[in-house]
Amino acid sequence: LLLAGTLVVAGLEGEPAAPEPPVVDSAGKRRIHAALRGKDPRKVPEGRQRTLSLSGDEIDFMLAWGLPLVLGPERVRVGVSLDAPDRAGALASTRLPGTDRWLNVDASARVRIEGGRLGLSEARLGLGRVGVPAPLLAAATPVLEVALQYDRRLRPVLDVTDRLVIEQDRATVTYRRLDTPPGFFARLVWGEGGEEE
């Protein structure tokens, strides 16, 4: 805990490292709606698959659209990076309440999903100008992998995900039907207090 606290304090900076989020406008929303049309996992016919492919810019736009609704306006910035083979990263900046300081986090890892099984490797993590030591990350990565694999909220999603492939500036996921109880997606995003859908 002392080490974690030291790293967080070291990661505090006066300016956000993450880029300005894209402007959430009507044209961008229409592009996202078009990309997601017909891809609702709850409406996939039994025994069939759907494939959804999104660019890094589209994911950035969705984060810029959705995060303020969950966390409040102008508190968090996130920019994603997608690189072959299978490397995903995020540069995130969070403004601490009541201060003008930002916690800047730069994280990446190789990420794959095959047959519902999540795989993480080659993780990197930086807090501000301080990089987390590679041996510490190597020890923590398998623990995080197991925690995510068996997370009660994520498990149903992983179970129907046949494959996730990350290429240069693109992520493609193939999945089957996801039968969810009322309020599942709200709880996935907002936690147990999420409103019913």
Disulfide bonds with the S-S distance in Angstrom:
none
